[in-house]
Amino acid sequence: MNTLLVTVLAYLITLCSGTTSDMTSSVNEKTLQETAREIARYSEVALDIINLAVSGKAQNRSYNRLADFTDTIGNRLSGSPNLELAIKYMYKALTQDGLENVHLEPVKVPHWVRGEEYAMMLEPRNHSMAILGLGSSIGTPSAGITAEVIVVHSFEELHQRAQEAKGKIVVYNQPFVGYGESVQYRAFGATEAAKVGAVASLIRSITPFSINSPHTGWQDYSPGVPKIPTACITVEDAEMMARMAHRGTKIVIHLQMGAKTYPDADSYNTVAEIVGSKFPEQIVLISGHLDSWDVGQGAMDDGGGAFISWEALSLIKDLGLRPKRTLRMVLWTGEEQYYQLHKVNISNFDLVMESDIGTFAPLGLQFTGIGKAQAIMKQVMMLLQPINATGLSEHGEGTDIDFWMQGGVPGASLHDDASKYFWFHHTEADTMSVQDPVQMNLCSAVWAVVSYVVADLEEMLPR
């Protein structure tokens, strides 16, 4: 009895310390050394995938597929006819590719339409301004809005000068200090301006580089705050007006926006699989979003992510590989609804992966998971030494997989050289000219090797 008591106490101590195995998913049974040896045995398979993607028959296939898609369909705004065409295109293409369980899962998506829009500086001189209205913005009255401008550099300055802002158009000339911080002005600039009585807001585009190109994106109104029209302007125009205002020059702008929001529209997440041979109910999910903004072609954001996900399945299929777990690709239009539908099986989701920050030269992955899962993923990444994409940094990113990671599922995002990503993000310049076939080959190889090996390991990633 004493021995039994000691054993029970030892188990309880490990349970409380968080080091015990997950008793419900049969993971963590192997030591890290055993798992490392298991992963090392995939070196030849990984090289086969890399060679097929980079220099074999599949070379440039993801790029050529994406070019045909974007040249044929164009951009794919949520709720638009173009998005419907894109979903039909992908359903047909995935079926013809011989993938399994190709199907569509219905969702509801926002339906906002830009309409006609323009802005004209009237004082101190006539100057036509390039603008892009922001998603969910209301339009102006049919006659437009003509008002004097107040230029501010921060929310703090806006509220310090609240008395000056009433009845004016607020122009934000905030510096770009990083997307996560600067995007707050795009998201909440209209609401903050409305709080002090402004009639519209124009926001410096969220980018570190500009060639007179406005960047669009989503914005959020707040309950109880009047809604005012809002758009992004170019860095050049924001800086020019800041200089004018600093000299005490009066600035007047006429703004015309025909934006409208309609009831949510019907749409679909597009799904394709390679069904697992041993644990078909367990899932490694790879993904990108199929919708895009209504400017450019949506080639970079997120056509590249969607098409390397398709290419990963094609590479694995072409080599005759079938992992133990199911490899599932989802091309998102409604990621939260997918989570709500499938979270009942969350314990069967082994790893969720998303590519949504370009498909430039890959460096490796960003990963969210417990320490042991990170150690296992580091070993998996070593299989990518032939293409020098072995990095594993913390914090997997992706709005489309956040729900899963918050629920405890390990998550990964492509880590690439995204230094120029925000040059083209949400602009007319997001076209195939941004994409590089060699870089897409490499990204496809990373996506295929990682997803296949994790799906084929004897045990799920620990969580």
C-alpha positions as CSV (number, residue, x, y, z in Angstrom):
1,M,0.0,0.0,0.0
2,N,2.9,2.4,0.8
3,T,4.3,1.8,-2.7
4,L,0.9,2.5,-4.3
5,L,0.5,5.7,-2.2
6,V,4.0,6.9,-3.3
7,T,3.1,6.3,-6.9
8,V,-0.2,8.1,-6.7
9,L,1.4,11.1,-5.0
10,A,4.1,11.2,-7.6
11,Y,1.5,11.3,-10.4
12,L,-0.4,14.1,-8.6
13,I,2.7,16.1,-8.2
14,T,3.5,15.9,-12.0
15,L,-0.1,16.7,-12.8
16,C,-0.1,19.8,-10.8
17,S,3.3,20.9,-12.2
18,G,1.9,20.6,-15.8
19,T,4.5,18.0,-16.9
20,T,2.3,14.9,-17.2
21,S,1.2,13.5,-20.5
22,D,-2.1,14.5,-22.1
23,M,-4.1,11.4,-21.1
24,T,-6.8,12.0,-23.7
25,S,-4.8,12.2,-26.9
26,S,-2.1,9.7,-26.5
27,V,0.7,12.2,-27.1
28,N,3.9,12.7,-25.1
29,E,4.5,9.0,-24.8
30,K,7.9,9.1,-26.6
31,T,10.9,10.9,-25.3
32,L,12.2,13.9,-27.3
33,Q,15.3,11.8,-28.3
34,E,13.0,9.1,-29.7
35,T,10.9,11.6,-31.6
36,A,14.0,13.3,-32.9
37,R,15.3,10.0,-34.3
38,E,11.8,9.3,-35.8
39,I,11.9,12.8,-37.5
40,A,15.4,12.3,-38.8
41,R,14.2,9.3,-40.8
42,Y,12.1,11.6,-43.0
43,S,15.2,13.3,-44.5
44,E,14.9,11.4,-47.8
45,V,11.1,12.1,-48.1
46,A,11.7,15.8,-47.3
47,L,14.4,16.0,-50.0
48,D,12.0,14.3,-52.5
49,I,9.4,17.0,-51.7
50,I,11.9,19.8,-52.0
51,N,13.3,18.5,-55.3
52,L,9.9,18.1,-56.8
53,A,8.8,21.6,-55.8
54,V,12.1,23.5,-56.5
55,S,13.6,21.7,-59.6
56,G,11.2,18.9,-60.6
57,K,8.1,18.7,-62.6
58,A,6.2,20.9,-60.1
59,Q,8.7,23.7,-60.5
60,N,6.8,27.1,-60.7
61,R,3.4,25.3,-60.6
62,S,2.1,27.2,-57.7
63,Y,3.1,30.5,-59.4
64,N,1.5,29.5,-62.7
65,R,-1.7,28.4,-61.0
66,L,-1.9,31.6,-59.0
67,A,-1.3,33.7,-62.2
68,D,-4.1,31.9,-64.1
69,F,-6.4,32.3,-61.1
70,T,-5.8,36.0,-60.5
71,D,-5.6,37.0,-64.1
72,T,-9.0,35.2,-64.7
73,I,-10.9,36.2,-61.5
74,G,-9.2,39.4,-60.3
75,N,-9.7,40.7,-56.8
76,R,-12.3,39.0,-54.5
77,L,-14.0,41.3,-52.0
78,S,-16.1,39.6,-49.4
79,G,-19.7,39.3,-50.6
80,S,-18.8,40.1,-54.2
81,P,-19.7,38.2,-57.4
82,N,-15.9,37.8,-58.0
83,L,-15.5,35.9,-54.7
84,E,-18.4,33.6,-55.8
85,L,-16.5,33.0,-59.1
86,A,-13.3,32.4,-57.2
87,I,-14.9,29.7,-55.0
88,K,-16.4,27.9,-58.1
89,Y,-13.0,28.1,-59.8
90,M,-11.2,26.6,-56.9
91,Y,-13.8,23.8,-56.3
92,K,-13.4,22.7,-60.0
93,A,-9.6,23.0,-59.9
94,L,-9.2,21.0,-56.7
95,T,-11.5,18.3,-57.9
96,Q,-9.6,18.0,-61.2
97,D,-6.4,17.8,-59.3
98,G,-7.6,14.5,-57.7
99,L,-7.7,15.7,-54.1
100,E,-10.1,14.0,-51.7
101,N,-13.3,15.2,-50.0
102,V,-13.3,18.5,-52.0
103,H,-16.3,20.3,-50.7
104,L,-17.8,23.7,-49.7
105,E,-18.9,24.7,-46.2
106,P,-21.4,27.5,-46.1
107,V,-20.7,30.7,-44.1
108,K,-22.0,34.3,-43.9
109,V,-19.6,37.1,-44.8
110,P,-19.7,40.9,-44.6
111,H,-20.9,42.7,-47.7
112,W,-19.5,46.2,-48.1
113,V,-19.4,48.0,-51.5
114,R,-17.0,50.9,-52.1
115,G,-18.9,52.8,-54.7
116,E,-17.6,55.9,-56.4
117,E,-15.1,57.9,-54.4
118,Y,-12.8,60.9,-54.8
119,A,-11.2,63.7,-52.8
120,M,-10.3,67.1,-54.1
121,M,-8.2,69.7,-52.2
122,L,-9.8,73.1,-52.9
123,E,-7.6,75.3,-50.8
124,P,-4.8,76.4,-50.9
125,R,-4.9,75.0,-54.4
126,N,-6.7,72.5,-56.5
127,H,-5.2,69.0,-56.1
128,S,-6.8,65.7,-56.8
129,M,-6.0,63.2,-54.0
130,A,-5.7,59.5,-54.3
131,I,-7.9,57.8,-51.7
132,L,-9.3,54.4,-50.8
133,G,-12.4,54.2,-48.6
134,L,-12.1,51.9,-45.6
135,G,-14.1,48.7,-45.2
136,S,-17.5,49.3,-43.3
137,S,-17.2,53.1,-43.8
138,I,-20.4,54.9,-44.5
139,G,-20.7,57.1,-47.6
140,T,-20.9,60.9,-47.7
141,P,-24.2,62.7,-48.4
142,S,-24.9,62.7,-52.1
143,A,-23.6,66.2,-52.4
144,G,-20.4,65.2,-50.6
145,I,-18.7,66.9,-47.7
146,T,-16.7,70.1,-48.1
147,A,-14.8,71.1,-44.9
148,E,-11.7,72.6,-43.5
149,V,-8.9,70.2,-42.4
150,I,-7.2,69.8,-39.1
151,V,-4.0,67.7,-39.2
152,V,-2.9,65.7,-36.2
153,H,-0.1,63.2,-35.6
154,S,-1.7,61.1,-32.8
155,F,-4.9,60.4,-31.0
156,E,-3.5,62.3,-28.0
157,E,-3.0,65.5,-30.1
158,L,-6.5,65.1,-31.5
159,H,-8.1,65.1,-28.1
160,Q,-5.9,68.0,-27.0
161,R,-7.2,70.0,-29.9
162,A,-10.8,68.7,-29.7
163,Q,-12.3,72.2,-29.8
164,E,-10.6,72.9,-33.1
165,A,-11.8,69.6,-34.7
166,K,-15.5,70.2,-34.6
167,G,-17.1,70.4,-38.1
168,K,-13.7,69.6,-39.8
169,I,-12.1,66.8,-41.6
170,V,-9.5,65.2,-39.4
171,V,-6.3,64.2,-41.3
172,Y,-4.1,61.8,-39.4
173,N,-0.4,62.0,-40.3
174,Q,0.8,59.4,-37.8
175,P,4.3,57.9,-38.3
176,F,4.6,54.3,-39.3
177,V,6.3,52.6,-36.3
178,G,5.2,49.1,-37.1
179,Y,1.9,47.6,-38.5
180,G,0.5,46.4,-35.2
181,E,0.7,49.9,-33.6
182,S,0.1,52.1,-36.6
183,V,-3.0,50.2,-37.8
184,Q,-4.9,51.4,-34.8
185,Y,-5.3,54.7,-36.7
186,R,-7.0,53.0,-39.6
187,A,-9.1,50.9,-37.3
188,F,-10.3,53.6,-34.9
189,G,-9.4,56.9,-36.6
190,A,-13.0,57.6,-37.6
191,T,-14.5,56.8,-34.2
192,E,-12.0,59.0,-32.4
193,A,-12.5,61.9,-34.8
194,A,-16.3,61.6,-34.5
195,K,-16.0,61.8,-30.7
196,V,-14.7,65.4,-31.1
197,G,-17.3,66.4,-33.7
198,A,-15.4,65.9,-36.9
199,V,-17.4,65.3,-40.1
200,A,-14.9,62.9,-41.8
201,S,-11.5,61.4,-41.3
202,L,-8.6,60.8,-43.7
203,I,-5.8,58.6,-42.5
204,R,-2.3,58.3,-43.7
205,S,-1.9,54.8,-45.3
206,I,-0.4,52.2,-43.0
207,T,2.9,51.6,-44.9
208,P,6.6,52.3,-44.5
209,F,6.9,53.1,-48.2
210,S,4.8,54.8,-50.8
211,I,4.7,55.8,-54.4
212,N,1.5,57.9,-54.0
213,S,-0.5,54.7,-53.3
214,P,-3.3,54.6,-50.8
215,H,-3.9,51.4,-48.8
216,T,-7.3,50.2,-47.8
217,G,-8.4,47.9,-45.0
218,W,-11.1,47.4,-42.4
219,Q,-12.2,49.9,-39.8
220,D,-14.5,49.7,-36.8
221,Y,-17.2,52.0,-35.6
222,S,-18.0,52.1,-31.9
223,P,-21.5,51.8,-30.4
224,G,-22.9,55.1,-29.4
225,V,-20.5,57.2,-31.5
226,P,-21.7,58.9,-34.7
227,K,-20.5,57.2,-37.9
228,I,-18.5,59.4,-40.2
229,P,-17.0,58.6,-43.6
230,T,-13.4,57.5,-43.5
231,A,-10.7,56.7,-46.1
232,C,-6.9,56.3,-46.4
233,I,-4.8,58.8,-48.2
234,T,-1.3,58.5,-49.5
235,V,1.8,59.2,-47.3
236,E,2.7,62.0,-49.7
237,D,-0.6,63.8,-49.3
238,A,-0.6,63.4,-45.5
239,E,2.9,64.8,-45.2
240,M,2.1,67.7,-47.6
241,M,-0.9,68.7,-45.6
242,A,1.1,68.4,-42.4
243,R,3.6,70.8,-43.8
244,M,0.9,73.2,-44.9
245,A,-0.8,73.1,-41.5
246,H,2.5,73.8,-39.8
247,R,2.9,76.9,-41.8
248,G,-0.6,78.0,-40.8
249,T,-2.1,77.5,-44.3
250,K,-5.8,76.9,-44.4
251,I,-6.7,73.6,-46.1
252,V,-10.2,72.8,-47.5
253,I,-11.1,69.4,-49.0
254,H,-14.2,68.1,-50.9
255,L,-14.8,64.4,-50.2
256,Q,-17.2,62.2,-52.1
257,M,-17.8,58.6,-51.1
258,G,-20.6,56.2,-52.2
259,A,-19.8,53.4,-49.8
260,K,-22.7,51.2,-48.6
261,T,-23.0,48.2,-46.3
262,Y,-25.5,45.4,-47.2
263,P,-26.7,42.4,-45.1
264,D,-24.2,39.6,-44.8
265,A,-23.9,37.5,-47.9
266,D,-23.7,33.8,-48.4
267,S,-20.3,32.4,-49.1
268,Y,-18.2,29.2,-48.5
269,N,-15.0,27.9,-47.0
270,T,-13.3,25.7,-49.6
271,V,-12.0,22.4,-48.3
272,A,-9.8,19.6,-49.8
273,E,-8.0,16.7,-48.1
274,I,-5.6,13.8,-48.3
275,V,-7.2,11.4,-45.9
276,G,-5.0,9.8,-43.3
277,S,-4.1,6.2,-43.4
278,K,-4.1,5.4,-39.7
279,F,-5.7,8.2,-37.8
280,P,-8.1,9.8,-40.4
281,E,-10.1,11.6,-37.7
282,Q,-6.9,13.5,-36.7
283,I,-6.2,16.7,-38.7
284,V,-3.2,18.8,-39.7
285,L,-4.8,21.9,-41.2
286,I,-3.0,24.2,-43.8
287,S,-4.7,27.3,-45.0
288,G,-4.8,30.7,-46.6
289,H,-7.7,33.1,-47.2
290,L,-9.4,33.2,-50.6
291,D,-11.0,36.6,-50.4
292,S,-9.1,39.8,-50.9
293,W,-9.6,43.5,-51.0
294,D,-11.2,45.1,-54.1
295,V,-8.0,46.6,-55.4
296,G,-5.1,44.9,-57.2
297,Q,-5.4,41.2,-57.8
298,G,-5.1,39.9,-54.3
299,A,-2.1,37.9,-55.5
300,M,0.1,38.5,-52.4
301,D,-2.7,38.9,-49.9
302,D,-3.6,36.1,-49.8
303,G,-3.5,34.4,-53.1
304,G,0.1,33.2,-52.4
305,G,-0.9,31.7,-49.1
306,A,-3.9,29.9,-50.5
307,F,-2.0,28.5,-53.5
308,I,1.0,27.2,-51.6
309,S,-1.5,25.4,-49.4
310,W,-3.0,23.8,-52.5
311,E,0.5,23.1,-53.8
312,A,1.5,21.3,-50.6
313,L,-1.3,18.8,-51.1
314,S,-0.4,18.4,-54.8
315,L,3.2,17.7,-54.0
316,I,2.4,15.1,-51.4
317,K,-0.2,13.5,-53.7
318,D,2.2,13.5,-56.7
319,L,4.8,11.6,-54.7
320,G,2.2,8.9,-53.7
321,L,2.5,9.8,-50.0
322,R,-0.3,9.3,-47.6
323,P,0.3,10.5,-44.0
324,K,-1.1,8.7,-40.9
325,R,-3.3,11.7,-40.2
326,T,-5.6,13.7,-42.6
327,L,-4.1,16.7,-44.3
328,R,-6.8,19.2,-44.7
329,M,-6.6,22.4,-46.7
330,V,-9.1,25.2,-46.0
331,L,-9.3,28.3,-48.1
332,W,-11.0,30.8,-45.8
333,T,-13.8,33.2,-46.3
334,G,-15.4,32.7,-42.8
335,E,-12.7,31.4,-40.4
336,E,-14.6,32.0,-37.2
337,Q,-17.7,30.1,-38.4
338,Y,-15.4,27.2,-39.4
339,Y,-14.0,27.1,-35.8
340,Q,-17.5,27.2,-34.3
341,L,-18.6,24.3,-36.5
342,H,-15.5,22.1,-35.9
343,K,-14.4,23.0,-32.4
344,V,-16.3,20.0,-31.0
345,N,-13.4,18.0,-32.4
346,I,-10.7,20.3,-31.2
347,S,-8.8,17.4,-29.5
348,N,-8.3,15.9,-33.0
349,F,-6.7,18.9,-34.5
350,D,-2.9,18.2,-34.3
351,L,-1.6,21.4,-35.9
352,V,-3.1,24.4,-37.6
353,M,-1.1,26.4,-40.2
354,E,-1.8,29.6,-42.0
355,S,0.2,31.6,-44.6
356,D,-1.0,35.2,-44.6
357,I,2.0,37.6,-44.7
358,G,3.2,36.9,-48.2
359,T,5.1,34.1,-49.9
360,F,8.5,35.7,-50.2
361,A,11.8,33.9,-49.5
362,P,11.0,31.6,-46.6
363,L,13.0,31.7,-43.4
364,G,11.1,29.0,-41.5
365,L,8.0,29.1,-39.3
366,Q,6.6,31.1,-36.4
367,F,5.1,28.7,-33.9
368,T,2.8,28.7,-30.9
369,G,2.8,25.7,-28.6
370,I,4.2,24.3,-25.4
371,G,7.9,23.7,-24.9
372,K,7.9,20.1,-25.9
373,A,6.0,20.8,-29.0
374,Q,8.5,23.6,-29.9
375,A,11.3,21.1,-29.4
376,I,9.7,18.7,-31.8
377,M,9.0,21.3,-34.4
378,K,12.6,22.4,-34.2
379,Q,13.6,18.9,-35.3
380,V,11.0,19.0,-38.1
381,M,12.5,22.3,-39.3
382,M,15.9,20.7,-39.6
383,L,14.6,18.7,-42.5
384,L,14.5,22.0,-44.5
385,Q,18.3,22.6,-44.3
386,P,18.6,22.0,-48.1
387,I,16.7,25.2,-48.7
388,N,18.0,27.1,-45.6
389,A,14.5,27.5,-44.1
390,T,15.1,26.0,-40.7
391,G,14.1,28.9,-38.4
392,L,11.5,28.4,-35.7
393,S,10.5,31.6,-33.9
394,E,7.8,32.0,-31.3
395,H,4.2,33.3,-31.8
396,G,2.5,31.7,-34.7
397,E,0.4,34.4,-36.4
398,G,-2.8,34.5,-38.4
399,T,-6.3,35.9,-37.7
400,D,-7.7,32.8,-39.4
401,I,-6.2,30.3,-36.9
402,D,-6.2,32.5,-33.7
403,F,-9.3,30.8,-32.4
404,W,-7.6,27.4,-32.6
405,M,-4.4,28.6,-30.9
406,Q,-6.5,30.2,-28.1
407,G,-8.1,26.8,-27.7
408,G,-4.8,25.2,-27.1
409,V,-4.1,23.7,-30.6
410,P,-0.5,24.2,-31.7
411,G,-0.3,26.8,-34.5
412,A,2.2,27.8,-37.1
413,S,2.5,30.6,-39.7
414,L,4.9,31.0,-42.6
415,H,7.9,33.1,-41.6
416,D,9.3,34.7,-44.8
417,D,11.2,37.8,-45.7
418,A,8.2,40.1,-45.5
419,S,10.2,43.3,-45.4
420,K,8.3,44.6,-48.5
421,Y,4.9,43.1,-47.7
422,F,3.4,46.4,-46.4
423,W,4.6,48.2,-49.4
424,F,1.9,46.4,-51.5
425,H,-0.6,45.4,-48.8
426,H,-4.2,46.3,-49.6
427,T,-3.2,48.4,-52.6
428,E,-3.7,48.4,-56.4
429,A,-0.1,47.1,-56.5
430,D,-1.0,43.7,-55.0
431,T,-0.6,41.9,-58.4
432,M,1.3,39.0,-59.8
433,S,4.2,41.4,-60.3
434,V,4.9,41.1,-56.6
435,Q,5.1,37.3,-56.7
436,D,8.3,35.4,-57.5
437,P,8.1,31.8,-58.8
438,V,11.3,30.7,-57.2
439,Q,10.2,32.0,-53.8
440,M,6.8,30.4,-54.2
441,N,8.5,27.0,-54.9
442,L,10.5,27.3,-51.7
443,C,7.4,28.3,-49.7
444,S,5.5,25.4,-51.1
445,A,8.3,23.0,-50.1
446,V,8.3,24.3,-46.5
447,W,4.5,24.0,-46.3
448,A,4.5,20.5,-47.7
449,V,7.4,19.1,-45.7
450,V,6.2,20.4,-42.4
451,S,2.6,19.4,-42.8
452,Y,3.4,16.0,-44.1
453,V,5.9,15.1,-41.5
454,V,3.8,16.3,-38.6
455,A,0.8,14.5,-40.0
456,D,2.8,11.2,-40.3
457,L,4.4,11.1,-36.9
458,E,3.3,8.3,-34.6
459,E,2.1,10.8,-32.0
460,M,0.3,14.1,-32.1
461,L,2.1,17.3,-31.0
462,P,1.9,17.7,-27.2
463,R,-0.3,20.5,-25.9
